[in-house]
C-alpha cells in the first residue's frame, strides 16, 4: 500500500468514528445544542421521560424562533430522536442507583461537544504562555524520564538552583513580576481545556467496561468455554484495561490522586488561589469559574461512575453464574432445533398456501399425582445402639413385680377355668364371681376380672336378662379383688352363671 493510500485509510477510519459522524451531519449544530442544554458540562444523567420532553420542547422553540432564520430541526418525537441517537452511538441508556432509566452521553458525543466548545473560545494560536508551558513540560518530562543518572541529577540541580535563586530574590525584597492579563487568560484557557476533557475520558473507561460486559455475557451464552475460564479472562482484561490503555492509566492516575488527601487539598487550594487572582474576574465568566471550582467534584463523580459500571459488570457476572442452568439451556436449544426440523419436514410435504393451526401454548399435561417428597438418605440412618451397660443409679426391678403390674394372665386363667368346668361338683362354683373368689390371690388382681370376662365372651357366655331367676337371686354379683400391694377392692359385675358340663353330657 502506498503512503497516500495508507493516509487515506487512516482518515477514512477517523471519519467513520461516531464523533465525526455526529459533526458531519447537516443537523449537527441543532443536535450539539440540544446535548449541551440537556446534559451540561458534567454529562449529568437525565431521566428518559424528561429528556424526551426536553428534546421536543427545545426543537419546538428552535423551529419557531425568527432570530435563527428558520433553522432546520430533526423530525420525529423526542423518543424517536433519542432512539436514533442511541443507534448513532451518541446516547446510551442505563439504570441509575435507584433503578430508574437514564440517558448519558457517550464518549464520542462528549468529544464532539468538547471540540465545538474549543472552537467557540477566543484564544491565540501562539503565545508566551503556551511556549513557556511547552518548554516547562518538556523539561519536567525529560527530568523524570531520562535514563541517564548523571543527566537527571544535573537537571534536578539546575531546577533547584533556579528555584532557590527566585526564593532568595523574593526574600530580599525584590520587585515581584506580575502576570499580564494575556498570560493569565491563556493559562485559564488551557486549564479549562484540560478539565473539560475529563468527562469524556471517564466515559471511555465506562464504555470499555460495558463492552467487556457484553463480550463476557456472549461468551457465557456460547458455552464453548467453562465458566471459570470466562471469569478468568474477564479479570485479566479488566487488569489490562487499567494498565495497557490510555483511558485506564488516566483512571488509575486520577484514582491515585483522590487517595492522596494532601494532594487533593493542595489542588483545591491552588484552584481557589487562581480564582481569587485580581485578574480572574475580568478573564473568567461565571460558567468558567464554576467549571474550575468544581474540578475536584468532577473527578470524584467520574471515578464514581466508572467504579459503579465496574461493580455492575461484576454483579451481572455473579448473578449469571449463580442462576445459569446450562442443562436447561441445552434442553431448550434441543427442543427448538427439533421444532425447526419438524417445521422443515412439514413445509417440504405441503403446498405454498397450506395452513396449520398451532396453539399459542401447549396443552396442560394431565398428571394425577406428583411426588412431593424425594428420597432422603437421612431417613435410613439406623438409631443409636442401646448401651448394654446398666445405668448406675437405676433401681433394680424384680420379674415378679413387673408381672404383677402387667395385664391379665389369660393362659393361666383359661387352664384354671377349664379344670373347674371339667371337675365340677356340687360344692363347685356356680357363677363366674364365685370362681374368681376361689382363686389364689395372685390371680385375683383387678385386671384378672377383665381377663375372665374376655374368656367368657370368647366362649359366648352371656347373662340373659329375660331368663327368669330364682327368688332372692340378684342380677349382679361382687368380685373381691386383691391388689399387688395386698389391699382388697370390690367390683360389682353382671352375674354370669357357669355352664353345667354334666347336664350337657347327659343330654347328649
For each residue, the residues with C-beta under 8 A, 3 or more apart:
1: 5 6 9
2: 5 6
3: 6 7
4: 7 8
5: 1 2 8 9
6: 1 2 3 9 10
7: 3 4 10 11
8: 4 5 11 12
9: 1 5 6 12 13
10: 6 7 13 14
11: 7 8 14 15
12: 8 9 15 16
13: 9 10 16 17
14: 10 11 17 20
15: 11 12 20 21 24
16: 12 13 20 21
17: 13 14 20 21 108
18: 21 22 88 89 90 106 108 109
19: 22 23 108 109 111 112 115
20: 14 15 16 17 23 24
21: 15 16 17 18 24 25 88
22: 18 19 25 28 31 32 88 90 108 109 112
23: 19 20 28 32 112 115 116
24: 15 20 21 28
25: 21 22 28 31
26: 72
27: 30 31 72 73 74
28: 22 23 24 25 31 32
29: 32 33 71
30: 27 33 34 59 62 71 72 73 74
31: 22 25 27 28 34 35 74 85 90
32: 22 23 28 29 35 36 112 113 116
33: 29 30 36 37 58 62
34: 30 31 37 38 54 55 58 59
35: 31 32 38 39 90 105 109 113
36: 32 33 39 40 113
37: 33 34 54 58
38: 34 35 46 51 54 55 58
39: 35 36 42 43 44 46 104 105
40: 36 43 44
41: 196 199 287 291
42: 39 199 294 298 301
43: 39 40 104 105 110 199 203
44: 39 40
45: 94 96 102 103 104
46: 38 39 50 51 54 102 103 104
47: 50 51 100 101 102 103
48: 51 52 82 93 101 102 103
49: 52 53
50: 46 47 53 54
51: 38 46 47 48 54 55 78 82 103
52: 48 49 55 56 77 78 79 82
53: 49 50 56 57 78
54: 34 37 38 46 50 51 57 58 78
55: 34 38 51 52 58 59 78 81 82
56: 52 53 59 60 77 78
57: 53 54 60 61
58: 33 34 37 38 54 55 61 62
59: 30 34 55 56 62 63 73 74 78
60: 56 57 63 64
61: 57 58 64 65
62: 30 33 58 59 65 68 71 73
63: 59 60 70 71 73
64: 60 61
65: 61 62 68 71
66: 69
67:
68: 62 65 71
69: 66
70: 63
71: 29 30 62 63 65 68
72: 26 27 30
73: 27 30 59 62 63
74: 27 30 31 59 81 84
75:
76: 80 81 84
77: 52 56 80 81
78: 51 52 53 54 55 56 59 81 82
79: 52 82 83
80: 76 77 83 84
81: 55 74 76 77 78 84 85
82: 48 51 52 55 78 79 85 86 91 103
83: 79 80 86 87
84: 74 76 80 81 87 88
85: 31 81 82 88 90 91
86: 82 83 89 90 91 92 93
87: 83 84
88: 18 21 22 84 85 91
89: 18 86 106 108
90: 18 22 31 35 85 86 105 106 108 109 112
91: 82 85 86 88 103 104 105 106 109
92: 86 103 104 105 106 207 210
93: 48 86 101 102 103
94: 45 101 102 104
95: 99 100 101 102
96: 45 99 100 102
97: 308
98:
99: 95 96
100: 47 95 96
101: 47 48 93 94 95
102: 45 46 47 48 93 94 95 96
103: 45 46 47 48 51 82 91 92 93
104: 39 43 45 46 91 92 94 203
105: 35 39 43 90 91 92 109 110 113 203
106: 18 89 90 91 92 109 110 203 207
107: 110 111 200 201 203 204 206 207
108: 17 18 19 22 89 90 111 112
109: 18 19 22 35 90 91 105 106 112 113
110: 43 105 106 107 113 114 199 200 203
111: 19 107 108 114 115 200
112: 19 22 23 32 90 108 109 115 116
113: 32 35 36 105 109 110 116 117
114: 110 111 117 118 196 197 200
115: 19 23 111 112 118 119
116: 23 32 112 113 119 120
117: 113 114 120 121 196
118: 114 115 121 193
119: 115 116
120: 116 117
121: 117 118 189
122:
123: 185 186 189
124: 127 130 182 186
125:
126: 130 131
127: 124 130 131 182 183 186
128: 131 132 182 183 186
129: 132 133 182 183 186 187 190
130: 124 126 127 133 134 186 190
131: 126 127 128 134 135
132: 128 129 135 136
133: 129 130 136 137 187 190
134: 130 131 137 138
135: 131 132 138 139
136: 132 133 139 140
137: 133 134 140 141
138: 134 135 141 142
139: 135 136 142 143 155 159
140: 136 137 143 144
141: 137 138 144 145
142: 138 139 145 146 155
143: 139 140 146 152 155 156 159
144: 140 141
145: 141 142
146: 142 143 151 152 155
147:
148: 151 152
149: 152 153
150: 153 154
151: 146 148 154 155
152: 143 146 148 149 155 156
153: 149 150 156 157
154: 150 151 157 158
155: 139 142 143 146 151 152 158 159
156: 143 152 153 159 160
157: 153 154 160 161
158: 154 155 161 162
159: 139 143 155 156 162 163
160: 156 157 163 164
161: 157 158 164 165
162: 158 159 165 166
163: 159 160 166 167
164: 160 161 167 168
165: 161 162 168 169
166: 162 163 169 170
167: 163 164 170 171
168: 164 165 171 172
169: 165 166 172 174
170: 166 167 173 174 176
171: 167 168
172: 168 169
173: 170
174: 169 170
175:
176: 170
177:
178:
179: 183 184 187 279
180: 183 184
181: 184 185 279 282 283
182: 124 127 128 129 185 186
183: 127 128 129 179 180 186 187
184: 179 180 181 187 188 277 279 280 283
185: 123 181 182 188 189 283
186: 123 124 127 128 129 130 182 183 189 190
187: 129 133 179 183 184 190 191
188: 184 185 191 192 274 280 283 284 288 292
189: 121 123 185 186 192 193
190: 129 130 133 186 187 193 194
191: 187 188 194 195 274 292
192: 188 189 195 196 288 291 292
193: 118 189 190 196 197
194: 190 191 197 198
195: 191 192 198 291 292 295 298
196: 41 114 117 192 193 199 291
197: 114 193 194 200 201
198: 194 195 201 202 254 298 299 302
199: 41 42 43 110 196 202 203 298 302
200: 107 110 111 114 197 203 204
201: 107 197 198 204 205 247 250 251 302
202: 198 199 205 206 251 302 303 305 306
203: 43 104 105 106 107 110 199 200 206 207
204: 107 200 201 207 208 247
205: 201 202 208 209 241 247 248 250 251 306 309
206: 107 202 203 209 210 305 306 309
207: 92 106 107 203 204 210 211
208: 204 205 211 212 241 245 247 248
209: 205 206 212 213 238 241 306 309 310 313
210: 92 206 207 213 214 309 313
211: 207 208 214 215
212: 208 209 215 216 234 237 238 241 313
213: 209 210 216 217 312 313 316 317
214: 210 211 217 218
215: 211 212 218 219
216: 212 213 219 220 230 233 234 313 317
217: 213 214 220 221 316 317 320
218: 214 215 221 222
219: 215 216 222 224 225 230 233
220: 216 217 223 227 230 320 324
221: 217 218
222: 218 219 225
223: 220 326 329 330
224: 219
225: 219 222 229 230
226: 229 230
227: 220 230 231 321 324
228: 231 232
229: 225 226 232 233
230: 216 219 220 225 226 227 233 234
231: 227 228 234 235 317 321
232: 228 229 235 236
233: 216 219 229 230 236 237
234: 212 216 230 231 237 238 313 317
235: 231 232 238 239
236: 232 233 239 240
237: 212 233 234 240 241
238: 209 212 234 235 241 242 310
239: 235 236 242 243
240: 236 237 243 244 245 248
241: 205 208 209 212 237 238 244 245 247 248
242: 238 239 245 248 249 251 252
243: 239 240 248 249 252
244: 240 241 248
245: 208 240 241 242 248 249
246: 249 250
247: 201 204 205 208 241 250 251
248: 205 208 240 241 242 243 244 245 251 252
249: 242 243 245 246 252 253
250: 201 205 246 247 253 254
251: 201 202 205 242 247 248 254 255 303 306
252: 242 243 248 249 255 256
253: 249 250 256 257
254: 198 250 251 257 258 299 302 303
255: 251 252 258 259 303
256: 252 253 259 260
257: 253 254 260 263 264 267 299
258: 254 255 264 299 300 303
259: 255 256
260: 256 257 263 264
261: 264 265
262: 265 266
263: 257 260 266 267
264: 257 258 260 261 267 268 296
265: 261 262 268 269
266: 262 263 269 270
267: 257 263 264 270 271 295 296
268: 264 265 271 272 296
269: 265 266 272 273
270: 266 267 273 274
271: 267 268 274 275 292 293 295 296
272: 268 269 275 276 293
273: 269 270 276 277
274: 188 191 270 271 277 280 292
275: 271 272 280 284 289 292 293
276: 272 273 280
277: 184 273 274 280
278: 281
279: 179 181 184 282 283
280: 184 188 274 275 276 277 283 284 289
281: 278 284
282: 181 279
283: 181 184 185 188 279 280
284: 188 275 280 281 288 289 292
285: 288 289
286: 289 290
287: 41 290 291
288: 188 192 284 285 291 292
289: 275 280 284 285 286 292 293
290: 286 287 293 294
291: 41 192 195 196 287 288 294 295
292: 188 191 192 195 271 274 275 284 288 289 295
293: 271 272 275 289 290
294: 42 290 291 297 298
295: 195 267 271 291 292 298 299
296: 264 267 268 271 299 300
297: 294 300 301
298: 42 195 198 199 294 295 301 302
299: 198 254 257 258 295 296 302 303
300: 258 296 297 303 304
301: 42 297 298 304 305
302: 198 199 201 202 254 298 299 305 306
303: 202 251 254 255 258 299 300 306 307
304: 300 301 307 308
305: 202 206 301 302 308 309
306: 202 205 206 209 251 302 303 309 310
307: 303 304 310 311
308: 97 304 305 311 312
309: 205 206 209 210 305 306 312 313
310: 209 238 306 307 313 314
311: 307 308 314 315
312: 213 308 309 315 316
313: 209 210 212 213 216 234 309 310 316 317
314: 310 311 317 318
315: 311 312 318 319
316: 213 217 312 313 319 320
317: 213 216 217 231 234 313 314 320 321
318: 314 315 321 322
319: 315 316 322 323
320: 217 220 316 317 323 324
321: 227 231 317 318 324
322: 318 319
323: 319 320
324: 220 227 320 321 329
325: 328 329
326: 223 329 330
327: 330 331
328: 325 331 332
329: 223 324 325 326 332 333
330: 223 326 327 333 334
331: 327 328 334 335
332: 328 329 335 336
333: 329 330 336 337
334: 330 331 337 338
335: 331 332 338 339
336: 332 333 339 340
337: 333 334 340 341
338: 334 335 341 342
339: 335 336 342 343
340: 336 337 343 344
341: 337 338 344 345
342: 338 339 345 346
343: 339 340 346 347
344: 340 341 347 348
345: 341 342 348 349
346: 342 343 349 350 356
347: 343 344 350
348: 344 345
349: 345 346
350: 346 347 354
351: 354
352:
353:
354: 350 351
355:
356: 346
357:
358:
359: 362 363
360:
361:
362: 359
363: 359
364:
365:
366:
367: 370
368:
369:
370: 367
371: 374
372:
373: 376
374: 371
375: 379
376: 373 379
377: 380 381
378: 381
379: 375 376
380: 377
381: 377 378
382:
383:
384:
385:
386:
387:
388:
389:
390: 394
391: 394
392:
393:
394: 390 391
395:
396:
397: 401 402
398: 401 402
399: 402 403
400: 403 404
401: 397 398 404 405 484
402: 397 398 399 405 406
403: 399 400 406
404: 400 401 442 445 484
405: 401 402 484
406: 402 403 447
407: 447 451
408: 413 445 447 448 450 451 452 454
409: 412 413 443 448 451
410: 413 414 451 454 455
411: 414 415
412: 409 415 416 443
413: 408 409 410 416 417 443 448 451 452 455
414: 410 411 417 418 455
415: 411 412 418 419
416: 412 413 419 420 439 443
417: 413 414 420 421 435 452 455
418: 414 415 421 422
419: 415 416 422 423
420: 416 417 423 424 428 429 435 498
421: 417 418 424 498 499 501
422: 418 419 501
423: 419 420 428
424: 420 421 428 498 500 501 502
425: 428
426:
427:
428: 420 423 424 425
429: 420 432 434 435 437 438 498
430: 434 497 498
431: 434 435 477 495 496 497 498
432: 429 435 436 452 453 456 461 493 496 497 498
433: 436 437 477 478 479 493 495 496
434: 429 430 431 437 438 477
435: 417 420 429 431 432 438 439 452 498
436: 432 433 439 444 448 449 452 479 480
437: 429 433 434 444 479 480
438: 429 434 435
439: 416 435 436 443 444 448
440: 443 444
441: 444 482
442: 404 445
443: 409 412 413 416 439 440 448
444: 436 437 439 440 441 448 480 481 482
445: 404 408 442 448 481 482 483 484
446: 449 481 483 489 491
447: 406 407 408 450 451
448: 408 409 413 436 439 443 444 445 451 452 481
449: 436 446 452 453 479 481 491 493
450: 408 447 453 454
451: 407 408 409 410 413 447 448 454 455
452: 408 413 417 432 435 436 448 449 455 456
453: 432 449 450 456 457 493
454: 408 410 450 451 457 458
455: 410 413 414 417 451 452 458 459
456: 432 452 453 459 461 462 496
457: 453 454 460 461 462
458: 454 455
459: 455 456
460: 457
461: 432 456 457 496 498 499
462: 456 457 496
463: 475 494 495 496 497
464: 467
465: 475
466:
467: 464
468:
469: 473 475
470: 473
471:
472:
473: 469 470 495
474: 477 495
475: 463 465 469 494 495
476: 492 493 494 495
477: 431 433 434 474 492 493 494 495
478: 433 490 491 492 493
479: 433 436 437 449 490 491 492 493
480: 436 437 444 488 489 490
481: 444 445 446 448 449 488 489 490 491
482: 441 444 445 486 487 488
483: 445 446 486 487 488 489
484: 401 404 405 445
485:
486: 482 483
487: 482 483
488: 480 481 482 483
489: 446 480 481 483
490: 478 479 480 481
491: 446 449 478 479 481
492: 476 477 478 479
493: 432 433 449 453 476 477 478 479 496
494: 463 475 476 477
495: 431 433 463 473 474 475 476 477
496: 431 432 433 456 461 462 463 493
497: 430 431 432 463
498: 420 421 424 429 430 431 432 435 461
499: 421 461 504
500: 424 503 504
501: 421 422 424 504 505
502: 424 505 506
503: 500 506 507
504: 499 500 501 507 508
505: 501 502 508
506: 502 503
507: 503 504
508: 504 505
